[in-house]
Amino acid sequence: MRPFDYTRAKSAAAATRQAASGGTFIAGGTNLLDLMKLEVMAPDALIDINRLDLNHIEETDDGGLRIGALVTNSDLANDMRVRRDWPVLSRALLAGASGQLRNKATTGGNLLQRTRCLYFYDRAMACNKREPGSGCAAREGVNRILAILGTSEHCIATHPSDMAVAMRALGAEVETLKEDETTRRLTLDELYLLPGDRPDRETVLEAGELITAVVLPPPVDGRQTYRKVRDRASYAFALVSVAGIVAMEDGRITKADLAFGGLAPKPWRDAQVEGVLIGEAPSEALFNKAADLLLAEAQGFGDNDFKLPLARRTLVSVLTELTQEARI
């Protein structure tokens, strides 16, 4: 690990000014410290934001929740309001990492964690995300956990967050503070960038811009679930995951909010997949039609070809579960 300066921010505004000058925010550090030890990231300065007043979960005027960026994954997953009204989020959080890591990892940090692509972590290998222009060794290498949607010739990395997948399905928005003390609110689709020819740019955040909170909209009708398919029962990243919210009336689907993890460089959502379900009676044929739309432009790269049929089976299974009549 290379030497670095360390400061403790006294306010959010001070933190953004310091970061705009070249510093990197640190909160839980569950991902950043690993990357620094491997010298994949080597910030000149760390700005500790743990003492900022960003660790509260508050109800909004419209019945939603405003989640401070420093709320830990454990606290968020176990908040009774989240468990009752946004259970897909609680389940996604509990499916991620280990209990010890969830106790340290923060809401903002979870959204901004870096890919777990093996070639990104190995400085001896070509990686456009780590070193733009060096190439992408993953395309012809060991790519079992990598993306089949939203990729480019320059990068096939996946976003690793479970929490972000659930938040994408819920329509959550991110609040940020800039260096000039202006604020903005972004959907998760707006926050994340696809790799294109600049895989080193993962979000639209500007230098020094700090995530201060995530806002959940009011609870919605319907059944919710989070399904994560992985290599082992715990402490493993998703091969495929689905966050689903489905409502029905008179035997037909009236709402279908679906987001996918393990398939793309960002939490994936496709309006066509959801649209084909609305107004229809549940059936295996309908669910396979939705899967056809989801995978229409999917591409495997050898080791991860299995993700195409796995994603289909997982989506069909989740939709079957969510449209079954409630059991007494």
C-alpha positions, 0 to 999 in steps of 0.5 A, a space after each residue: 500500500 502506498 503512503 497517503 494523507 488522511 483527514 477527518 471531514 468536519 462537514 459534508 461541504 468541507 468533505 466535497 471541497 477536499 475530495 475535489 482537490 484529489 482526495 477519496 472518500 472513505 466510510 466503511 472501507 470494505 472495498 476501498 481498503 482491499 483495492 489500496 492494498 493491491 495498489 489497484 487504487 492509490 489515492 493521495 489522500 483519504 477523507 474520512 466521512 464517518 462523523 458526518 450526520 448521514 446515518 439516519 433513516 427518516 420517513 419522507 412526507 409522501 410516505 417513503 424513506 430517506 436513507 443516509 449514505 452512512 447507514 450501514 447495510 445491517 441497520 438498513 436490512 433490519 429496519 422494521 419499516 424496510 422489512 415490512 414495506 420494502 422487503 425486497 431491499 432487506 432480502 437483497 442486503 442480507 444476501 450480500 457479503 457476511 454479517 461482519 462486512 454488513 456491519 461496516 459497509 455503508 449505503 453510499 459505499 455499497 452503491 459505489 463499490 467496484 467490480 470484482 472482475 479478476 483482471 481489474 484486481 490483477 495489475 499484471 493483466 490488461 484492464 481498460 477500467 483500471 488502465 484505459 487503453 490497455 485492453 480487456 483480458 477478460 473477454 478471452 480469459 476467465 469470465 465466468 462471473 462477468 456480464 452478458 448485457 450492456 458490455 462493450 469491446 472494451 469491458 465486460 465487468 459486472 456491478 457487484 451490488 445486491 442492494 443496488 439491484 433491489 433499489 433499481 427495482 424500487 425506483 430509488 433515487 440518489 441525493 448528492 452534494 457537489 463541491 459548490 454546495 449545489 445538490 442534485 437527485 439522480 435515478 440509479 439509471 442516471 447514476 451508473 454509466 455503461 462502459 462504452 469506450 470509457 469503462 474507467 468512468 463508472 458513474 456520472 458523479 463529478 470530482 468531489 461529489 458526495 452521495 448524501 442519501 438514497 430516497 425510496 418512494 412510498 410502498 407499492 402494492 404487490 408481492 416482492 422477492 429477491 432471488 440470488 443464484 451464486 456458487 455457494 450459500 453465502 459470501 459470494 457474488 451473484 451469477 444471476 439475481 432478480 429483484 421483483 415486485 409484481 401486483 395482480 388484479 382479477 388474475 392479470 398482472 397489473 404491475 411488474 418492476 424487475 431488476 437484474 444483477 450479475 448480468 451487466 455493468 450496472 443494475 439492469 432494468 428493461 422496460 420491454 420486459 416489464 411491459 410485455 407482462 402488464 395486463 396478461 394472465 401469468 403463464 410459463 409461455 408469457 414468462 419465457 416471452 419476457 425472458 426472450 426480450 431480456 436476453 435478445 441482445 445478450 452475449 456470452 464470452 465463453 465461460 459465462 455462456 451458461 448465464 443465458 439459460 440461467 437468467 431465463 430459468 431464474 426469471 421464470 421461477 421468480 415470476 412464477 413465485 410472485 404470481 402464485 396465489 397467496 398460501 394460507 
